[in-house]
Amino acid sequence: MRRGMTDATPSATDVLIVGAGIAGASLAAALAPFRRVTLIEAEDTPGYHATGRSAAFWHETYGGARVQPLSAASFATLARPAPEFSDEGFLSPRAALTIGHRTEAAAVDRFTAEFVANGVDVERITSRDIVQKIPGVRAEWSEAAYEAACSDIDVARLHAAYLRAARRAGASIATRARLESARRVGDAWDVQIGGQSIRAAVIVNAAGAWADEVAAACGVAPVGIQPYRRTVVQLRLGVPVPAELPLVIHVGGEFYFKGESEGRVWLSPHDETPVAPHDAAPEEIDVAIAIDRLQSVVDWPIAAVERKWAGLRSFASDRIPVLGADPDHGGFVWCAGQGGFGIQTAPAIAALLAAELGAPPPIGAIASVDPAPFAVSRFR
Ligand SMILES: Cc1cc2nc3c(=O)[nH]c(=O)nc-3n(C[C@H](O)[C@H](O)[C@H](O)COP(=O)(O)OP(=O)(O)OC[C@H]3O[C@@H](n4cnc5c(N)ncnc54)[C@H](O)[C@@H]3O)c2cc1C
Protein backbone atom coordinates (compact mmCIF):
# COMPACT_ATOMS: atom_id res chain seq x y z
CA MET A 1 0.00 0.00 0.00
CA ARG A 2 1.22 3.50 -0.73
CA ARG A 3 2.03 5.80 2.14
CA GLY A 4 -0.57 8.38 2.91
CA MET A 5 -3.39 5.80 2.97
CA THR A 6 -3.35 5.59 6.74
CA ASP A 7 -6.62 6.48 8.41
CA ALA A 8 -7.04 7.83 11.90
CA THR A 9 -7.80 4.88 14.17
CA PRO A 10 -11.44 5.13 15.29
CA SER A 11 -12.20 4.93 19.02
CA ALA A 12 -14.55 1.94 18.59
CA THR A 13 -14.98 -0.84 16.05
CA ASP A 14 -16.78 -4.15 15.66
CA VAL A 15 -13.77 -6.12 14.44
CA LEU A 16 -10.13 -5.12 14.93
CA ILE A 17 -7.88 -7.09 12.57
CA VAL A 18 -4.24 -7.15 13.66
CA GLY A 19 -1.81 -7.43 10.73
CA ALA A 20 -2.33 -6.14 7.18
CA GLY A 21 -0.55 -8.88 5.26
CA ILE A 22 -2.61 -10.95 2.85
CA ALA A 23 -4.49 -12.63 5.71
CA GLY A 24 -5.66 -9.44 7.38
CA ALA A 25 -6.27 -7.56 4.13
CA SER A 26 -8.36 -10.34 2.54
CA LEU A 27 -10.45 -10.76 5.68
CA ALA A 28 -10.99 -6.99 5.94
CA ALA A 29 -12.23 -6.92 2.33
CA ALA A 30 -14.62 -9.83 2.93
CA LEU A 31 -16.00 -8.48 6.20
CA ALA A 32 -16.10 -4.69 5.78
CA PRO A 33 -19.41 -4.63 3.86
CA PHE A 34 -21.10 -6.22 6.90
CA ARG A 35 -19.24 -5.03 10.02
CA ARG A 36 -17.29 -1.98 11.16
CA VAL A 37 -13.74 -3.14 10.50
CA THR A 38 -10.44 -1.60 11.57
CA LEU A 39 -7.24 -3.08 10.14
CA ILE A 40 -4.00 -2.21 11.90
CA GLU A 41 -0.45 -2.81 10.73
CA ALA A 42 2.66 -2.27 12.85
CA GLU A 43 4.93 -1.49 9.88
CA ASP A 44 4.93 1.55 7.57
CA THR A 45 3.77 -0.63 4.70
CA PRO A 46 1.27 -3.49 4.68
CA GLY A 47 2.82 -6.59 3.13
CA TYR A 48 6.31 -5.80 4.42
CA HIS A 49 6.75 -9.26 5.99
CA ALA A 50 5.79 -12.70 4.59
CA THR A 51 3.27 -11.38 2.07
CA GLY A 52 5.83 -9.23 0.28
CA ARG A 53 8.44 -12.00 0.15
CA SER A 54 6.63 -14.97 -1.33
CA ALA A 55 7.58 -16.98 -4.37
CA ALA A 56 4.16 -16.04 -5.75
CA PHE A 57 2.78 -19.33 -6.97
CA TRP A 58 -0.52 -21.17 -6.73
CA HIS A 59 0.34 -24.85 -6.61
CA GLU A 60 -2.58 -27.02 -5.68
CA THR A 61 -0.60 -29.78 -3.97
CA TYR A 62 1.64 -27.40 -1.99
CA GLY A 63 1.17 -27.82 1.75
CA GLY A 64 -0.26 -31.31 1.38
CA ALA A 65 -3.66 -32.93 1.15
CA ARG A 66 -5.18 -31.13 4.16
CA VAL A 67 -4.40 -27.69 2.71
CA GLN A 68 -5.39 -28.61 -0.86
CA PRO A 69 -9.15 -27.94 -0.34
CA LEU A 70 -8.36 -24.32 0.66
CA SER A 71 -6.06 -23.82 -2.35
CA ALA A 72 -8.47 -25.46 -4.79
CA ALA A 73 -11.42 -23.43 -3.51
CA SER A 74 -9.42 -20.20 -3.85
CA PHE A 75 -8.53 -20.78 -7.50
CA ALA A 76 -11.72 -19.39 -9.04
CA THR A 77 -11.51 -16.11 -7.07
CA LEU A 78 -7.86 -15.68 -8.05
CA ALA A 79 -8.39 -16.59 -11.70
CA ARG A 80 -11.76 -14.92 -12.29
CA PRO A 81 -12.47 -12.35 -9.58
CA ALA A 82 -15.81 -10.55 -9.40
CA PRO A 83 -15.65 -7.48 -11.66
CA GLU A 84 -16.25 -5.12 -8.74
CA PHE A 85 -13.13 -6.56 -7.07
CA SER A 86 -10.84 -6.55 -10.10
CA ASP A 87 -11.36 -6.36 -13.84
CA GLU A 88 -8.44 -8.75 -14.36
CA GLY A 89 -7.50 -12.10 -12.84
CA PHE A 90 -4.45 -12.49 -10.61
CA LEU A 91 -3.05 -15.72 -12.10
CA SER A 92 -0.85 -16.43 -15.08
CA PRO A 93 -0.05 -19.95 -16.30
CA ARG A 94 3.14 -21.59 -15.04
CA ALA A 95 2.68 -25.41 -14.62
CA ALA A 96 4.68 -27.47 -12.12
CA LEU A 97 6.84 -30.55 -12.04
CA THR A 98 7.30 -32.37 -8.75
CA ILE A 99 10.60 -33.97 -9.56
CA GLY A 100 12.60 -36.84 -8.13
CA HIS A 101 16.00 -38.42 -8.62
CA ARG A 102 15.94 -41.90 -10.22
CA THR A 103 16.15 -43.30 -6.65
CA GLU A 104 12.93 -41.44 -5.74
CA ALA A 105 10.50 -43.05 -8.18
CA ALA A 106 8.44 -44.53 -5.36
CA ALA A 107 8.09 -41.13 -3.66
CA VAL A 108 6.85 -39.55 -6.92
CA ASP A 109 4.42 -42.46 -7.35
CA ARG A 110 3.05 -41.97 -3.83
CA PHE A 111 2.74 -38.21 -4.34
CA THR A 112 0.85 -38.71 -7.61
CA ALA A 113 -1.45 -41.40 -6.23
CA GLU A 114 -2.35 -39.38 -3.12
CA PHE A 115 -3.41 -36.32 -5.08
CA VAL A 116 -5.10 -38.19 -7.94
CA ALA A 117 -7.23 -39.82 -5.23
CA ASN A 118 -8.15 -36.29 -4.05
CA GLY A 119 -9.24 -35.29 -7.55
CA VAL A 120 -6.21 -33.13 -8.37
CA ASP A 121 -5.17 -32.92 -12.03
CA VAL A 122 -1.68 -34.40 -11.63
CA GLU A 123 -0.08 -36.93 -13.95
CA ARG A 124 3.06 -39.03 -13.89
CA ILE A 125 5.30 -38.10 -16.84
CA THR A 126 8.30 -39.77 -18.52
CA SER A 127 11.94 -38.77 -18.42
CA ARG A 128 11.60 -37.68 -22.05
CA ASP A 129 8.82 -35.26 -21.04
CA ILE A 130 11.05 -33.93 -18.26
CA VAL A 131 13.87 -33.14 -20.70
CA GLN A 132 11.44 -31.25 -22.91
CA LYS A 133 10.11 -29.18 -20.04
CA ILE A 134 13.48 -28.51 -18.34
CA PRO A 135 16.22 -27.93 -20.91
CA GLY A 136 19.56 -28.98 -19.42
CA VAL A 137 18.13 -31.29 -16.74
CA ARG A 138 20.58 -34.02 -15.67
CA ALA A 139 19.61 -37.54 -16.74
CA GLU A 140 19.35 -38.91 -13.18
CA TRP A 141 16.38 -36.58 -12.47
CA SER A 142 14.12 -38.94 -14.34
CA GLU A 143 10.95 -39.03 -12.18
CA ALA A 144 8.24 -36.36 -12.13
CA ALA A 145 4.58 -35.57 -11.72
CA TYR A 146 3.08 -32.76 -13.81
CA GLU A 147 0.42 -30.23 -12.76
CA ALA A 148 -0.76 -28.03 -15.61
CA ALA A 149 -2.85 -25.71 -13.42
CA CYS A 150 0.04 -24.34 -11.34
CA SER A 151 0.08 -20.56 -11.82
CA ASP A 152 1.95 -17.44 -10.80
CA ILE A 153 0.02 -15.07 -8.55
CA ASP A 154 0.36 -11.31 -8.95
CA VAL A 155 0.68 -10.94 -5.17
CA ALA A 156 1.24 -7.18 -5.05
CA ARG A 157 -1.85 -6.51 -7.17
CA LEU A 158 -3.95 -8.99 -5.20
CA HIS A 159 -2.92 -7.51 -1.86
CA ALA A 160 -3.56 -3.98 -3.12
CA ALA A 161 -6.98 -5.04 -4.45
CA TYR A 162 -7.94 -6.44 -1.04
CA LEU A 163 -6.85 -3.25 0.73
CA ARG A 164 -8.75 -1.15 -1.81
CA ALA A 165 -11.90 -3.25 -1.46
CA ALA A 166 -11.71 -3.08 2.33
CA ARG A 167 -11.34 0.68 2.29
CA ARG A 168 -14.14 1.12 -0.28
CA ALA A 169 -16.46 -0.87 1.97
CA GLY A 170 -15.68 1.43 4.88
CA ALA A 171 -12.82 -0.25 6.74
CA SER A 172 -10.30 1.98 8.50
CA ILE A 173 -6.71 1.01 7.74
CA ALA A 174 -3.91 2.29 9.95
CA THR A 175 -0.20 1.66 9.44
CA ARG A 176 2.50 2.23 12.08
CA ALA A 177 -0.23 1.03 14.43
CA ARG A 178 1.03 -1.78 16.63
CA LEU A 179 -1.27 -3.56 19.04
CA GLU A 180 0.60 -3.25 22.31
CA SER A 181 -1.88 -4.82 24.71
CA ALA A 182 -5.55 -5.56 25.11
CA ARG A 183 -7.79 -6.63 27.95
CA ARG A 184 -11.33 -7.85 27.95
CA VAL A 185 -13.67 -5.44 29.73
CA GLY A 186 -17.25 -6.71 29.81
CA ASP A 187 -18.19 -7.81 26.33
CA ALA A 188 -15.47 -5.89 24.47
CA TRP A 189 -11.73 -5.39 24.28
CA ASP A 190 -9.91 -2.30 25.44
CA VAL A 191 -6.95 -2.21 23.04
CA GLN A 192 -3.82 -0.08 23.33
CA ILE A 193 -2.28 1.02 20.04
CA GLY A 194 0.58 3.51 20.21
CA GLY A 195 -0.77 5.30 23.25
CA GLN A 196 -4.30 5.37 21.84
CA SER A 197 -7.16 3.32 23.22
CA ILE A 198 -9.70 1.59 20.99
CA ARG A 199 -12.73 -0.50 21.93
CA ALA A 200 -13.34 -3.59 19.81
CA ALA A 201 -15.97 -6.30 20.16
CA VAL A 202 -13.69 -8.81 18.41
CA ILE A 203 -9.94 -9.02 17.82
CA VAL A 204 -8.73 -11.06 14.84
CA ASN A 205 -5.14 -12.19 15.14
CA ALA A 206 -3.71 -12.08 11.60
CA ALA A 207 -0.20 -11.20 12.77
CA GLY A 208 1.68 -13.91 10.85
CA ALA A 209 4.94 -14.79 12.64
CA TRP A 210 3.86 -12.63 15.59
CA ALA A 211 0.55 -14.47 16.15
CA ASP A 212 1.54 -15.99 19.50
CA GLU A 213 3.01 -12.67 20.66
CA VAL A 214 -0.18 -10.81 19.80
CA ALA A 215 -2.20 -13.46 21.64
CA ALA A 216 0.03 -13.07 24.71
CA ALA A 217 -0.39 -9.29 24.58
CA CYS A 218 -4.14 -9.88 24.79
CA GLY A 219 -3.84 -12.33 27.69
CA VAL A 220 -4.70 -15.23 25.38
CA ALA A 221 -2.80 -18.53 25.58
CA PRO A 222 -0.59 -19.18 22.53
CA VAL A 223 -1.37 -22.04 20.15
CA GLY A 224 2.28 -22.58 19.22
CA ILE A 225 2.82 -20.72 15.93
CA GLN A 226 6.47 -21.23 14.93
CA PRO A 227 8.09 -19.03 12.27
CA TYR A 228 10.63 -20.69 9.93
CA ARG A 229 13.02 -18.79 7.66
CA ARG A 230 12.83 -19.49 3.93
CA THR A 231 15.33 -18.11 1.39
CA VAL A 232 14.80 -17.20 -2.26
CA VAL A 233 17.55 -16.27 -4.73
CA GLN A 234 17.22 -14.72 -8.18
CA LEU A 235 19.93 -16.04 -10.48
CA ARG A 236 21.05 -14.84 -13.89
CA LEU A 237 22.13 -17.84 -15.92
CA GLY A 238 24.65 -18.23 -18.69
CA VAL A 239 22.00 -19.92 -20.86
CA PRO A 240 18.68 -18.55 -22.13
CA VAL A 241 16.42 -20.70 -19.95
CA PRO A 242 12.86 -19.72 -20.94
CA ALA A 243 10.85 -17.38 -18.68
CA GLU A 244 7.98 -19.86 -18.73
CA LEU A 245 10.09 -22.66 -17.24
CA PRO A 246 7.67 -24.54 -14.93
CA LEU A 247 7.92 -24.53 -11.18
CA VAL A 248 10.29 -27.44 -10.51
CA ILE A 249 9.90 -28.67 -6.98
CA HIS A 250 11.72 -31.56 -5.36
CA VAL A 251 9.50 -34.39 -4.15
CA GLY A 252 11.72 -34.67 -1.05
CA GLY A 253 11.53 -30.94 -0.23
CA GLU A 254 15.15 -29.91 -0.92
CA PHE A 255 14.66 -27.18 -3.54
CA TYR A 256 12.34 -25.44 -5.94
CA PHE A 257 12.98 -23.13 -8.87
CA LYS A 258 10.93 -21.44 -11.56
CA GLY A 259 11.58 -19.17 -14.54
CA GLU A 260 11.55 -15.46 -13.77
CA SER A 261 12.38 -13.93 -17.16
CA GLU A 262 14.49 -15.29 -20.01
CA GLY A 263 17.79 -16.50 -18.54
CA ARG A 264 16.70 -15.88 -14.95
CA VAL A 265 15.27 -18.15 -12.27
CA TRP A 266 13.98 -17.87 -8.73
CA LEU A 267 15.49 -20.61 -6.61
CA SER A 268 14.95 -21.75 -3.02
CA PRO A 269 16.80 -24.42 -1.02
CA HIS A 270 13.47 -25.07 0.71
CA ASP A 271 15.14 -24.10 3.99
CA GLU A 272 13.07 -24.16 7.12
CA THR A 273 15.10 -22.70 9.99
CA PRO A 274 13.09 -22.13 13.18
CA VAL A 275 13.54 -18.53 14.36
CA ALA A 276 11.87 -15.96 16.59
CA PRO A 277 9.64 -13.49 14.71
CA HIS A 278 11.81 -10.77 13.16
CA ASP A 279 12.65 -8.98 9.92
CA ALA A 280 14.21 -11.99 8.16
CA ALA A 281 17.30 -11.73 5.97
CA PRO A 282 19.01 -14.41 3.88
CA GLU A 283 22.08 -16.27 5.19
CA GLU A 284 24.99 -16.89 2.78
CA ILE A 285 25.03 -20.58 3.65
CA ASP A 286 21.42 -21.01 2.45
CA VAL A 287 22.23 -19.21 -0.80
CA ALA A 288 25.22 -21.53 -1.31
CA ILE A 289 23.13 -24.62 -0.56
CA ALA A 290 20.46 -23.46 -2.99
CA ILE A 291 23.00 -23.06 -5.80
CA ASP A 292 24.65 -26.38 -5.01
CA ARG A 293 21.33 -28.20 -5.19
CA LEU A 294 20.36 -26.48 -8.44
CA GLN A 295 23.64 -27.51 -10.00
CA SER A 296 22.98 -31.13 -9.10
CA VAL A 297 19.74 -30.97 -11.13
CA VAL A 298 20.62 -28.91 -14.24
CA ASP A 299 23.78 -28.10 -16.19
CA TRP A 300 23.17 -24.34 -16.35
CA PRO A 301 26.17 -22.03 -15.79
CA ILE A 302 25.36 -19.33 -13.22
CA ALA A 303 26.32 -15.79 -14.23
CA ALA A 304 25.24 -13.87 -11.13
CA VAL A 305 23.18 -13.84 -7.96
CA GLU A 306 21.03 -10.82 -8.73
CA ARG A 307 18.77 -10.72 -5.68
CA LYS A 308 18.23 -12.70 -2.51
CA TRP A 309 15.69 -12.40 0.24
CA ALA A 310 14.18 -14.36 3.09
CA GLY A 311 10.83 -14.40 4.80
CA LEU A 312 9.09 -16.24 7.58
CA ARG A 313 6.63 -19.06 7.01
CA SER A 314 4.68 -19.65 10.20
CA PHE A 315 3.13 -22.98 11.13
CA ALA A 316 1.18 -24.58 13.93
CA SER A 317 2.59 -27.94 15.06
CA ASP A 318 0.25 -29.85 12.72
CA ARG A 319 1.10 -27.57 9.77
CA ILE A 320 -2.43 -26.55 8.89
CA PRO A 321 -3.94 -23.09 9.52
CA VAL A 322 -5.52 -22.08 12.82
CA LEU A 323 -8.81 -20.39 12.01
CA GLY A 324 -11.72 -19.14 14.03
CA ALA A 325 -12.87 -18.21 17.51
CA ASP A 326 -10.74 -19.21 20.48
CA PRO A 327 -13.02 -21.39 22.64
CA ASP A 328 -11.25 -20.25 25.82
CA HIS A 329 -11.15 -16.52 25.14
CA GLY A 330 -14.34 -14.69 24.16
CA GLY A 331 -14.02 -12.31 21.22
CA PHE A 332 -10.58 -13.53 20.15
CA VAL A 333 -10.32 -15.03 16.65
CA TRP A 334 -7.27 -16.67 15.06
CA CYS A 335 -6.25 -16.33 11.41
CA ALA A 336 -2.74 -17.78 11.64
CA GLY A 337 -0.45 -20.61 10.59
CA GLN A 338 -0.74 -20.12 6.81
CA GLY A 339 2.79 -21.47 6.38
CA GLY A 340 3.97 -21.48 2.78
CA PHE A 341 0.51 -21.27 1.23
CA GLY A 342 -1.06 -18.12 2.70
CA ILE A 343 -1.41 -16.31 -0.61
CA GLN A 344 -2.94 -19.18 -2.57
CA THR A 345 -5.43 -19.94 0.22
CA ALA A 346 -6.33 -16.35 1.15
CA PRO A 347 -9.68 -16.12 -0.71
CA ALA A 348 -11.05 -19.28 0.94
CA ILE A 349 -9.72 -18.49 4.41
CA ALA A 350 -11.09 -14.95 4.26
CA ALA A 351 -14.54 -16.10 3.13
CA LEU A 352 -14.76 -18.83 5.78
CA LEU A 353 -13.69 -16.52 8.62
CA ALA A 354 -15.81 -13.61 7.43
CA ALA A 355 -18.86 -15.88 7.53
CA GLU A 356 -18.03 -16.75 11.14
CA LEU A 357 -17.87 -13.03 11.94
CA GLY A 358 -21.11 -11.88 10.35
CA ALA A 359 -20.74 -11.99 6.55
CA PRO A 360 -23.04 -14.26 4.50
CA PRO A 361 -21.96 -17.90 4.03
CA PRO A 362 -19.35 -18.53 1.32
CA ILE A 363 -20.53 -19.29 -2.20
CA GLY A 364 -19.12 -21.37 -5.06
CA ALA A 365 -16.27 -23.78 -4.39
CA ILE A 366 -15.50 -22.23 -1.00
CA ALA A 367 -18.94 -23.27 0.29
CA SER A 368 -17.88 -26.91 0.18
CA VAL A 369 -14.71 -26.47 2.30
CA ASP A 370 -15.10 -27.97 5.77
CA PRO A 371 -13.60 -25.49 8.28
CA ALA A 372 -13.66 -28.03 11.15
CA PRO A 373 -10.05 -29.30 10.76
CA PHE A 374 -8.73 -25.75 11.22
CA ALA A 375 -10.59 -25.02 14.46
CA VAL A 376 -8.64 -23.60 17.40
CA SER A 377 -10.19 -26.20 19.73
CA ARG A 378 -7.57 -28.74 18.61
CA PHE A 379 -5.05 -26.81 20.74
CA ARG A 380 -7.31 -26.24 23.75
C1 LIG B 1 10.07 -17.13 0.87
C2 LIG B 1 8.60 -17.38 0.93
C3 LIG B 1 7.96 -17.89 -0.17
C4 LIG B 1 6.57 -18.09 -0.14
N1 LIG B 1 5.93 -18.48 -1.28
C5 LIG B 1 4.58 -18.61 -1.30
C6 LIG B 1 3.89 -18.94 -2.49
O1 LIG B 1 4.50 -19.11 -3.55
N2 LIG B 1 2.53 -19.04 -2.45
C7 LIG B 1 1.82 -18.84 -1.29
O2 LIG B 1 0.60 -18.97 -1.30
N3 LIG B 1 2.45 -18.51 -0.14
C8 LIG B 1 3.80 -18.38 -0.12
N4 LIG B 1 4.45 -18.05 1.03
C9 LIG B 1 3.67 -17.94 2.26
C10 LIG B 1 2.94 -16.61 2.35
O3 LIG B 1 3.83 -15.56 2.02
C11 LIG B 1 2.41 -16.46 3.78
O4 LIG B 1 1.66 -17.60 4.16
C12 LIG B 1 1.49 -15.24 3.88
O5 LIG B 1 2.10 -14.10 3.33
C13 LIG B 1 1.11 -15.00 5.32
O6 LIG B 1 0.35 -13.82 5.36
P1 LIG B 1 0.03 -13.12 6.73
O7 LIG B 1 -0.81 -11.95 6.41
O8 LIG B 1 -0.45 -14.14 7.68
O9 LIG B 1 1.48 -12.69 7.30
P2 LIG B 1 2.34 -11.35 7.06
O10 LIG B 1 2.38 -10.99 5.63
O11 LIG B 1 3.65 -11.57 7.73
O12 LIG B 1 1.51 -10.25 7.81
C14 LIG B 1 1.40 -10.19 9.22
C15 LIG B 1 1.50 -8.73 9.60
O13 LIG B 1 1.18 -8.57 10.98
C16 LIG B 1 1.88 -7.42 11.41
N5 LIG B 1 1.92 -7.41 12.86
C17 LIG B 1 2.60 -8.25 13.68
N6 LIG B 1 2.41 -7.91 14.96
C18 LIG B 1 1.59 -6.83 14.97
C19 LIG B 1 1.04 -6.01 16.01
N7 LIG B 1 1.28 -6.25 17.31
N8 LIG B 1 0.24 -4.97 15.66
C20 LIG B 1 -0.03 -4.72 14.35
N9 LIG B 1 0.48 -5.46 13.32
C21 LIG B 1 1.28 -6.50 13.64
C22 LIG B 1 3.25 -7.59 10.78
O14 LIG B 1 3.95 -6.37 10.72
C23 LIG B 1 2.89 -8.17 9.41
O15 LIG B 1 2.86 -7.17 8.40
C24 LIG B 1 5.84 -17.83 1.04
C25 LIG B 1 6.49 -17.33 2.17
C26 LIG B 1 7.86 -17.09 2.13
C27 LIG B 1 8.53 -16.51 3.33
The ligand as a Gaussian input file, in Angstrom:
#p B3LYP/6-31G(d) Opt

LIG

0 1
 C       10.071000     -17.128000       0.871000
 C        8.599000     -17.384000       0.935000
 C        7.956000     -17.893000      -0.173000
 C        6.568000     -18.094000      -0.142000
 N        5.926000     -18.483000      -1.282000
 C        4.577000     -18.614000      -1.295000
 C        3.890000     -18.936000      -2.495000
 O        4.497000     -19.108000      -3.553000
 N        2.526000     -19.038000      -2.455000
 C        1.820000     -18.839000      -1.290000
 O        0.602000     -18.972000      -1.298000
 N        2.453000     -18.507000      -0.138000
 C        3.803000     -18.384000      -0.117000
 N        4.451000     -18.055000       1.027000
 C        3.673000     -17.939000       2.261000
 C        2.943000     -16.614000       2.346000
 O        3.831000     -15.558000       2.015000
 C        2.407000     -16.462000       3.776000
 O        1.663000     -17.602000       4.159000
 C        1.488000     -15.244000       3.883000
 O        2.097000     -14.105000       3.334000
 C        1.107000     -14.997000       5.323000
 O        0.348000     -13.823000       5.365000
 P        0.031000     -13.121000       6.730000
 O       -0.807000     -11.948000       6.411000
 O       -0.454000     -14.142000       7.678000
 O        1.476000     -12.686000       7.302000
 P        2.342000     -11.354000       7.062000
 O        2.375000     -10.989000       5.628000
 O        3.650000     -11.571000       7.727000
 O        1.506000     -10.245000       7.806000
 C        1.400000     -10.186000       9.218000
 C        1.497000      -8.728000       9.595000
 O        1.177000      -8.568000      10.977000
 C        1.877000      -7.423000      11.414000
 N        1.923000      -7.411000      12.865000
 C        2.598000      -8.251000      13.684000
 N        2.412000      -7.909000      14.965000
 C        1.586000      -6.830000      14.974000
 C        1.035000      -6.011000      16.005000
 N        1.282000      -6.251000      17.306000
 N        0.243000      -4.970000      15.657000
 C       -0.034000      -4.719000      14.346000
 N        0.482000      -5.457000      13.324000
 C        1.280000      -6.496000      13.642000
 C        3.248000      -7.589000      10.782000
 O        3.950000      -6.372000      10.722000
 C        2.891000      -8.170000       9.414000
 O        2.861000      -7.170000       8.404000
 C        5.836000     -17.826000       1.036000
 C        6.489000     -17.327000       2.169000
 C        7.860000     -17.089000       2.130000
 C        8.527000     -16.515000       3.332000

